[in-house]
Amino acid sequence: MSPFSLTGKTALVTGGNQGLGKAFAFGLAEAGARVAIAGRSAERNAQVAAEAKEAGYDFVTITVDITDDAQVTRMTQEAITGLGSIDILVNNAGTCYHNASFDVTDEQWANVFDLNVRALWKASIAVGAHMRDKGAGSIVNIGSMSGLIVNRPQWQPAYNASKAAVHHLTKSLAVEWAPHNIRVNAVAPGYVKTEMAPVDRPDFQRYWVEDAPQQRFALPEEIAPSVVFLASDAASFITGSVLVADGGYTAV
């Protein structure tokens, strides 16, 4: 069997009902994994599950707010029950506000860190304990090139700081959990066309597109293979890494 294959594996994707998370869920399924998606909207969960069904995949859907600790526990158990076990966790759920530092409210700051960092931490602990008990696992956190650079022309200090935290938490867990045969890596996407990134806005083109060596933004389907790779046995000797997929943006 190819080391890139996920046949026989199971995966849980948070925020899996739209944007990048939806692309990750389909990418994992296409590689052979059985997939559970978790998201706040039961309606969007059902819509994605219906699309998956048409493509020949049977997604487990979990309606959950992962900023609530009790719901994270329930999500983990529902995924284990629905899939049999969890081999792969993709911590994708996240949020962002475009706001200058002096205008960022305490509520906005808290919302970003509660979802982007704390919820990711809680999901990692809950699913990581299951992986530890079964003796293996792969966690892929979705960071961002915003954890490496400061975006322009929009200001997003809370988001940038949260993604830098995700990158270093990835390394911390990778080192600590290596003896448990749990790999922890991150993907740091650049500008991708999603509901959360208005890549088509003319006032952003100068910075978002023209500053990128490839002179373009990405589609979610272009980022998904990086997640699949890190989740697979093809990356068996890779842990604690942040794979940057940004069209060369951070290289210049």
TAHU-V298719 format. One record per residue. N is the residue number from 0. PHI is phi in whole degrees, 0 to 359 (* if undefined). PSI is psi in degrees with one decimal (* if undefined). OMEGA is omega in whole degrees, 0 to 359 (* if undefined). Layout:
n:N phi:PHI psi:PSI omega:OMEGA
n:N phi:PHI psi:PSI omega:OMEGA
This chain:
n:0 phi:* psi:139.9 omega:178
n:1 phi:297 psi:138.7 omega:177
n:2 phi:294 psi:-15.0 omega:178
n:3 phi:277 psi:-11.9 omega:182
n:4 phi:284 psi:143.7 omega:174
n:5 phi:248 psi:19.8 omega:179
n:6 phi:302 psi:130.0 omega:181
n:7 phi:86 psi:-4.6 omega:180
n:8 phi:264 psi:161.3 omega:177
n:9 phi:234 psi:148.5 omega:185
n:10 phi:217 psi:141.3 omega:174
n:11 phi:244 psi:127.3 omega:180
n:12 phi:241 psi:116.8 omega:175
n:13 phi:279 psi:147.5 omega:186
n:14 phi:61 psi:35.7 omega:188
n:15 phi:272 psi:10.8 omega:184
n:16 phi:254 psi:11.8 omega:176
n:17 phi:194 psi:164.9 omega:171
n:18 phi:54 psi:-135.7 omega:181
n:19 phi:300 psi:-42.2 omega:182
n:20 phi:300 psi:-40.7 omega:177
n:21 phi:297 psi:-43.5 omega:178
n:22 phi:297 psi:-38.2 omega:178
n:23 phi:295 psi:-43.3 omega:180
n:24 phi:300 psi:-44.9 omega:180
n:25 phi:290 psi:-37.5 omega:178
n:26 phi:298 psi:-42.2 omega:178
n:27 phi:295 psi:-41.2 omega:179
n:28 phi:295 psi:-41.1 omega:179
n:29 phi:297 psi:-28.5 omega:179
n:30 phi:277 psi:-3.7 omega:175
n:31 phi:115 psi:-4.5 omega:183
n:32 phi:281 psi:151.3 omega:166
n:33 phi:272 psi:134.7 omega:194
n:34 phi:236 psi:139.9 omega:168
n:35 phi:243 psi:134.3 omega:176
n:36 phi:249 psi:140.4 omega:179
n:37 phi:238 psi:133.2 omega:179
n:38 phi:197 psi:162.4 omega:184
n:39 phi:288 psi:-30.6 omega:186
n:40 phi:266 psi:112.8 omega:177
n:41 phi:297 psi:-34.8 omega:181
n:42 phi:294 psi:-46.9 omega:179
n:43 phi:293 psi:-37.6 omega:176
n:44 phi:303 psi:-46.3 omega:182
n:45 phi:294 psi:-39.6 omega:179
n:46 phi:298 psi:-44.5 omega:180
n:47 phi:292 psi:-39.8 omega:178
n:48 phi:298 psi:-37.0 omega:179
n:49 phi:293 psi:-40.6 omega:176
n:50 phi:297 psi:-41.2 omega:179
n:51 phi:297 psi:-41.3 omega:180
n:52 phi:301 psi:-41.6 omega:179
n:53 phi:296 psi:-29.8 omega:180
n:54 phi:272 psi:-2.3 omega:177
n:55 phi:97 psi:13.8 omega:181
n:56 phi:245 psi:146.3 omega:182
n:57 phi:248 psi:92.6 omega:181
n:58 phi:280 psi:137.2 omega:166
n:59 phi:276 psi:132.3 omega:181
n:60 phi:247 psi:137.6 omega:181
n:61 phi:228 psi:116.9 omega:177
n:62 phi:272 psi:119.3 omega:190
n:63 phi:201 psi:148.0 omega:169
n:64 phi:252 psi:105.1 omega:188
n:65 phi:282 psi:2.1 omega:170
n:66 phi:279 psi:-5.2 omega:177
n:67 phi:256 psi:119.5 omega:186
n:68 phi:301 psi:-42.1 omega:181
n:69 phi:297 psi:-36.2 omega:179
n:70 phi:288 psi:-30.8 omega:175
n:71 phi:297 psi:-42.9 omega:177
n:72 phi:299 psi:-44.6 omega:179
n:73 phi:295 psi:-42.9 omega:179
n:74 phi:303 psi:-46.0 omega:182
n:75 phi:299 psi:-44.3 omega:182
n:76 phi:291 psi:-38.8 omega:179
n:77 phi:295 psi:-36.8 omega:178
n:78 phi:292 psi:-42.4 omega:179
n:79 phi:296 psi:-42.5 omega:179
n:80 phi:295 psi:-43.9 omega:184
n:81 phi:287 psi:-32.5 omega:184
n:82 phi:256 psi:-19.1 omega:184
n:83 phi:99 psi:-34.0 omega:176
n:84 phi:189 psi:174.3 omega:175
n:85 phi:236 psi:112.6 omega:177
n:86 phi:269 psi:-29.6 omega:186
n:87 phi:227 psi:132.6 omega:172
n:88 phi:240 psi:126.3 omega:174
n:89 phi:249 psi:108.3 omega:179
n:90 phi:275 psi:91.6 omega:187
n:91 phi:252 psi:-29.9 omega:187
n:92 phi:304 psi:135.5 omega:180
n:93 phi:194 psi:168.3 omega:179
n:94 phi:214 psi:162.6 omega:183
n:95 phi:209 psi:144.7 omega:170
n:96 phi:238 psi:136.7 omega:172
n:97 phi:267 psi:108.1 omega:183
n:98 phi:201 psi:136.8 omega:175
n:99 phi:294 psi:152.7 omega:187
n:100 phi:308 psi:-45.5 omega:183
n:101 phi:291 psi:-12.3 omega:181
n:102 phi:254 psi:-4.9 omega:180
n:103 phi:290 psi:124.9 omega:179
n:104 phi:275 psi:160.3 omega:176
n:105 phi:300 psi:-35.3 omega:180
n:106 phi:294 psi:-43.2 omega:178
n:107 phi:297 psi:-46.3 omega:179
n:108 phi:302 psi:-46.7 omega:181
n:109 phi:295 psi:-41.2 omega:180
n:110 phi:300 psi:-43.5 omega:181
n:111 phi:296 psi:-48.6 omega:183
n:112 phi:287 psi:-31.4 omega:178
n:113 phi:297 psi:-41.7 omega:182
n:114 phi:273 psi:-49.1 omega:187
n:115 phi:288 psi:-30.0 omega:185
n:116 phi:243 psi:-58.1 omega:186
n:117 phi:295 psi:-44.9 omega:180
n:118 phi:295 psi:-38.8 omega:176
n:119 phi:299 psi:-42.7 omega:178
n:120 phi:299 psi:-47.3 omega:182
n:121 phi:295 psi:-39.7 omega:178
n:122 phi:294 psi:-39.5 omega:179
n:123 phi:297 psi:-41.9 omega:180
n:124 phi:294 psi:-46.1 omega:182
n:125 phi:296 psi:-49.3 omega:181
n:126 phi:285 psi:-34.6 omega:179
n:127 phi:299 psi:-36.1 omega:178
n:128 phi:296 psi:-39.5 omega:176
n:129 phi:296 psi:-43.8 omega:178
n:130 phi:296 psi:-40.8 omega:177
n:131 phi:301 psi:-44.3 omega:182
n:132 phi:293 psi:-32.2 omega:180
n:133 phi:267 psi:-7.4 omega:169
n:134 phi:94 psi:9.6 omega:180
n:135 phi:189 psi:159.1 omega:175
n:136 phi:172 psi:162.4 omega:177
n:137 phi:225 psi:124.8 omega:178
n:138 phi:247 psi:130.1 omega:176
n:139 phi:240 psi:112.6 omega:178
n:140 phi:269 psi:142.8 omega:177
n:141 phi:262 psi:103.4 omega:176
n:142 phi:270 psi:-138.3 omega:180
n:143 phi:187 psi:152.7 omega:171
n:144 phi:297 psi:-16.5 omega:177
n:145 phi:293 psi:-15.4 omega:173
n:146 phi:278 psi:-3.5 omega:182
n:147 phi:242 psi:-27.2 omega:183
n:148 phi:227 psi:174.5 omega:173
n:149 phi:252 psi:119.4 omega:184
n:150 phi:289 psi:150.6 omega:175
n:151 phi:224 psi:156.4 omega:357
n:152 phi:275 psi:-8.8 omega:180
n:153 phi:282 psi:146.4 omega:177
n:154 phi:256 psi:137.0 omega:183
n:155 phi:211 psi:60.0 omega:187
n:156 phi:300 psi:-38.9 omega:181
n:157 phi:295 psi:-45.1 omega:180
n:158 phi:297 psi:-46.6 omega:181
n:159 phi:302 psi:-46.3 omega:180
n:160 phi:295 psi:-37.7 omega:181
n:161 phi:294 psi:-38.8 omega:182
n:162 phi:285 psi:-31.6 omega:172
n:163 phi:297 psi:-37.6 omega:176
n:164 phi:295 psi:-40.4 omega:178
n:165 phi:299 psi:-42.8 omega:181
n:166 phi:298 psi:-44.0 omega:183
n:167 phi:283 psi:-32.1 omega:174
n:168 phi:297 psi:-37.6 omega:176
n:169 phi:304 psi:-48.1 omega:180
n:170 phi:294 psi:-40.7 omega:181
n:171 phi:298 psi:-47.9 omega:180
n:172 phi:292 psi:-35.7 omega:180
n:173 phi:300 psi:-43.8 omega:181
n:174 phi:291 psi:-44.1 omega:183
n:175 phi:291 psi:-35.5 omega:187
n:176 phi:262 psi:-0.5 omega:178
n:177 phi:304 psi:-40.3 omega:178
n:178 phi:297 psi:-19.1 omega:178
n:179 phi:269 psi:6.1 omega:182
n:180 phi:63 psi:33.6 omega:175
n:181 phi:251 psi:120.1 omega:176
n:182 phi:266 psi:140.2 omega:179
n:183 phi:228 psi:118.1 omega:180
n:184 phi:226 psi:173.4 omega:178
n:185 phi:223 psi:151.7 omega:169
n:186 phi:249 psi:133.7 omega:180
n:187 phi:245 psi:91.3 omega:181
n:188 phi:287 psi:154.6 omega:168
n:189 phi:271 psi:-145.1 omega:181
n:190 phi:284 psi:122.3 omega:182
n:191 phi:233 psi:140.0 omega:181
n:192 phi:286 psi:100.9 omega:177
n:193 phi:221 psi:177.9 omega:177
n:194 phi:298 psi:-27.2 omega:186
n:195 phi:270 psi:-13.1 omega:184
n:196 phi:236 psi:104.6 omega:181
n:197 phi:283 psi:68.6 omega:186
n:198 phi:294 psi:-18.1 omega:183
n:199 phi:272 psi:-4.0 omega:181
n:200 phi:294 psi:125.1 omega:183
n:201 phi:302 psi:-34.5 omega:182
n:202 phi:287 psi:-10.8 omega:178
n:203 phi:262 psi:-14.8 omega:187
n:204 phi:303 psi:-43.1 omega:183
n:205 phi:304 psi:-38.7 omega:185
n:206 phi:263 psi:-40.6 omega:186
n:207 phi:281 psi:-34.1 omega:185
n:208 phi:252 psi:-52.5 omega:185
n:209 phi:293 psi:-26.3 omega:178
n:210 phi:281 psi:-12.0 omega:181
n:211 phi:272 psi:130.9 omega:180
n:212 phi:306 psi:-35.7 omega:179
n:213 phi:280 psi:-5.4 omega:174
n:214 phi:59 psi:38.6 omega:180
n:215 phi:196 psi:168.8 omega:170
n:216 phi:260 psi:172.8 omega:181
n:217 phi:257 psi:163.3 omega:168
n:218 phi:260 psi:151.9 omega:182
n:219 phi:307 psi:-35.7 omega:182
n:220 phi:295 psi:-18.7 omega:178
n:221 phi:279 psi:-21.2 omega:180
n:222 phi:271 psi:-29.1 omega:184
n:223 phi:305 psi:-41.5 omega:181
n:224 phi:299 psi:-29.0 omega:177
n:225 phi:294 psi:-39.2 omega:177
n:226 phi:294 psi:-44.4 omega:179
n:227 phi:300 psi:-43.9 omega:179
n:228 phi:301 psi:-50.8 omega:183
n:229 phi:294 psi:-29.0 omega:179
n:230 phi:284 psi:-22.2 omega:189
n:231 phi:270 psi:170.0 omega:177
n:232 phi:290 psi:-12.5 omega:175
n:233 phi:296 psi:-20.9 omega:179
n:234 phi:253 psi:29.4 omega:187
n:235 phi:299 psi:-23.4 omega:180
n:236 phi:253 psi:17.9 omega:180
n:237 phi:245 psi:118.2 omega:173
n:238 phi:209 psi:147.5 omega:182
n:239 phi:77 psi:16.3 omega:182
n:240 phi:258 psi:151.5 omega:173
n:241 phi:243 psi:107.7 omega:181
n:242 phi:273 psi:113.2 omega:182
n:243 phi:271 psi:124.8 omega:179
n:244 phi:235 psi:83.8 omega:191
n:245 phi:225 psi:16.2 omega:180
n:246 phi:65 psi:20.5 omega:179
n:247 phi:89 psi:5.0 omega:186
n:248 phi:305 psi:-45.1 omega:184
n:249 phi:276 psi:-0.4 omega:181
n:250 phi:274 psi:-11.1 omega:183
n:251 phi:241 psi:* omega:*
